Amino acid sequence: MLHDENGDNQLDTGMFGIPAEGFGFSGNPAIQMRAPEFSEAAVVVFGNKTTTEIDLIYY
């Protein structure tokens, strides 16, 4: 998930590619120097009322 704070429809990054806007992944995996593996962010869906919480991270 991306919080596009300035509405430019892209992920803005700063030095070293660190996101300058809020971001998060389902499952809230630990943030490392790589994208999470699919299994770390996967959500099991049971019907049309499945929900998940995503904690946004801001640097």
KOLKOL-138332 format. One line per 10 residues: number of its first residue (from 1); their letters; for each residue x, y, z of N, C-alpha, C, O. Coordinates in steps of 0.001 Angstrom, whole numbers, plus 524288, in hexadecimal, padded with zeros to 5 digits. Atoms other than C-alpha are relative to their C-alpha. Example, Ala and Ser with C-alpha at 12.3 -4.5 7.8 and 13.67 -1.06 7.14 Angstrom:
residues 2
1	AS	8037A/7FB5A/80000/8300C/7EE6C/81E78/80384/804B0/80000/80790/8049D/80299 ~ 7FCCC/7FB5A/7FFC4/83566/7FBDC/81BE4/7FCFE/80442/802DA/7FEFB/80896/80383 .
This chain:
residues 59
1	MLHDENGDNQ	80350/7FB88/80000/80000/80000/80000/80389/804C5/80000/807AC/804C7/80273 ~ 7FCF4/7FB35/80059/804F0/80D91/7FCEB/7FC94/804A2/8015A/7F837/8051B/7FF64 ~ 8029A/7FB08/7FEE1/800DB/81A8E/802B4/8027C/8040E/7FC6F/80698/8063D/7FDA6 ~ 7FE02/7FC4A/803DE/802CE/8234A/7F6E5/7FED5/80580/801F1/7FB04/807F1/80055 ~ 800FD/7FB13/7FD43/803F9/82F9B/7FF06/7FF7D/804BA/7FC69/7FC80/80850/7FD92 ~ 80034/7FB6E/8036F/8061A/838F7/7F3B3/7FCAC/7FF13/7FB26/7FC55/8027F/7F7C9 ~ 803A5/80114/80438/7FCAA/83266/7EA34/80259/7FFAD/7FA91/7FF9E/800AD/7F6BD ~ 7FD8E/8004D/80527/80678/83066/7DF29/7FFD4/7FA80/7FD9F/8023E/7F985/7F995 ~ 800C4/8055C/801EA/802B2/821FE/7DD5F/804FB/7FCCE/7FF86/80554/7F956/7FC35 ~ 7FB4D/80337/7FFE9/81039/81CB6/7E040/80280/80024/8055F/80190/803B2/80879 .
11	LDTGMFGIPA	7FD35/8004D/7FB09/818B5/8189E/7EB9F/804C8/80387/7FFB2/80864/80282/7FCB1 ~ 7FB77/7FC89/7FFCF/82208/823B4/7EE97/803FF/7FDB7/803C1/802A1/7FBDA/807F9 ~ 7FBD9/80213/7FCB2/82F1C/81F81/7F417/80423/80427/800E7/804AF/807E1/7FDEB ~ 7FBB2/7FC89/7FEC1/83A6D/82659/7FA71/8051F/7FD4C/7FEE6/8058A/7FA0B/7FB62 ~ 7FAD8/8023E/800A9/84891/822CE/7FBBD/7FFD8/7FA14/800AA/7FD0C/7F819/80409 ~ 7FF89/805B4/7FFC7/84BCB/8146A/7F983/7FAE1/7FD3C/7FECE/7FA60/7F89B/80002 ~ 804F1/8026E/80167/83DE2/811E3/7F493/7FC39/7FF47/80481/7F851/7FC86/803F9 ~ 80375/80071/7FB74/837C3/8132D/80213/7FB02/80313/7FEEC/7FB45/807A5/7FD73 ~ 804E7/7FD4C/8011B/8294B/8167F/8009C/7FF71/8051C/80315/80088/80550/807C3 ~ 800DF/7FAED/7FD8A/82627/824C7/80370/7FA42/800A4/8018F/7F8C5/8049E/803D2 .
21	EGFGFSGNPA	80586/7FFF3/7FEA7/817AF/8218C/80520/7FEC4/7FB0B/8030F/801C9/7F74D/80301 ~ 8017B/80486/7FCE2/8108C/81814/80DEF/7FEFB/7FB35/7FCA1/7FCEF/7FBA6/7F84D ~ 800DA/804E7/802C8/8101C/809CF/809C5/7FF40/7FBA0/803EC/800A4/7FC2E/8087E ~ 800B2/8047F/7FCA1/80C7C/7FCA0/80F4F/7FE84/7FB3E/7FCCD/7FD3A/7FBAC/7F830 ~ 8014C/804F2/80285/809E5/7EE68/80C10/7FC2A/7FD0B/8036A/7FC56/7FD7D/80833 ~ 8037E/80348/7FCE9/7FF1C/7E529/8102C/80350/7FC2E/8031E/8077D/7FA8F/80161 ~ 7FD08/80378/7FC97/8038C/7DC7A/81B36/80401/802EE/80341/80642/800B1/806DE ~ 7FC4B/7FCB2/7FD2A/80C32/7E7AD/8201B/80545/7FD5C/80104/8070A/7FD28/8057C ~ 7FAEA/80281/7FF33/81917/7E07F/81DC6/80417/80400/801AB/8037E/808AF/800BF ~ 7FBA4/7FC90/7FE8B/825A4/7E60C/82355/8024B/80261/7FB0C/8030A/7FFA6/7F729 .
31	IQMRAPEFSE	7FDD8/7FD52/8048D/82B33/7F024/819F4/805DC/7FEFD/7FFCC/808AA/7FFC2/803A0 ~ 7FA80/8012B/800CE/83855/7EC38/81461/801D6/802DE/7FB1F/7FEF5/8060F/7F8F7 ~ 7FDDD/7FD7B/804AB/840EF/7F087/80922/7FE4F/7FD24/7FB02/80132/7FD02/7F72B ~ 80235/802BE/80476/83868/7E8AD/7FFC8/7FA16/80012/80099/7F809/80100/804D9 ~ 805A9/8009C/7FFB0/82A28/7E728/7FC6D/7FED4/7FAED/802E3/801E2/7F739/80292 ~ 80147/804E2/7FD48/82360/7DCF8/804D2/7FED1/7FBA0/7FC2D/7FCFE/7FC97/7F7D5 ~ 8017E/80492/80310/821B9/7CF46/7FF89/7FA0C/7FFBB/7FFD1/7F765/801C8/80343 ~ 805A9/8008A/80076/81408/7CBED/7FADC/7FDAD/7FDA5/804F3/7F9AE/7FF7B/806E5 ~ 80207/802BA/7FB5F/8122F/7C2CE/80671/7FFE7/80381/804D7/7FCDC/8028B/80870 ~ 7FFE3/7FC6B/7FB8B/81573/7CDE3/80FE0/7FB81/803EE/7FFE3/7FA05/8060C/803F1 .
41	AAVVVFGNKT	80418/7FC12/80092/80AB6/7D6B8/80A8F/7FACB/7FDC0/7FE2C/7F70D/800AC/7FD6C ~ 804CE/8026E/801F3/80068/7CCF3/80611/7FB9E/80054/80406/7FC8C/80033/808BE ~ 804A8/7FFE8/7FCBB/7F29F/7CDCB/80B68/7FC5C/7FBAF/7FE13/7FB5C/7FB40/7F964 ~ 803C2/8040C/80164/7E945/7C24A/80BA6/7FA9F/8028D/7FFC4/7F8F8/8051D/8037C ~ 8051C/7FD93/800C4/7DC11/7C690/8064C/7FBBD/7FBEA/8009E/7FBC1/7F7E7/7FDF7 ~ 8048C/80351/7FF1A/7CF9D/7C039/80B58/7FB23/80327/7FEC1/7F92F/805FC/8021E ~ 804C5/7FD3D/80179/7C403/7C5B5/803ED/800E5/805C6/7FF18/80555/8079D/7FEED ~ 7FF99/7FA74/8015D/7C0FD/7D3E2/80113/80044/803A3/804B2/7FFF5/80864/80405 ~ 7FFB7/7FC9C/7FB65/7C218/7D8DE/80F0F/8054E/7FFA8/802BB/805C9/8011F/80749 ~ 7FABC/80068/7FDC7/7D08A/7D63A/8114F/80266/80572/80077/80213/80891/7FCD2 .
51	TTEIDLIYY	7FD50/7FB01/7FF37/7D7FD/7E1C9/816F6/8058A/7FEFA/801EA/806C2/7FAC2/803E1 ~ 7FAAB/80044/7FDF3/7E61D/7E45A/81A53/8019A/80579/80199/7FF93/8094E/7FF84 ~ 7FDFD/7FAF2/7FE53/7ED4F/7EF48/8213D/80594/8008D/7FE0C/808A5/7FCD9/7FE3A ~ 7FABD/7FEDA/801E9/7F96C/7F5A7/81B80/80201/804C1/802EF/7FF96/808E9/802C8 ~ 7FD86/7FB9F/7FD4F/8024A/7FE33/823C8/8035F/802F0/7FC1C/806EC/800B1/7F9C4 ~ 7FCC4/7FCD0/80382/807CC/8095E/81BAD/804F3/801AC/802D3/804E3/802E1/8077A ~ 7FAE8/7FE8C/7FDE3/8161C/80C8B/81DB5/801C1/80509/7FD5D/80172/80590/7F898 ~ 7FE0C/7FB06/80209/81BA2/81A33/81C28/8059F/800B9/801EB/806BF/8002F/80690 ~ 7FA81/7FEEA/7FE8D/82A38/81D3B/81BE1/800FB/805BF/7FFB6/80554/80782/800C5 .
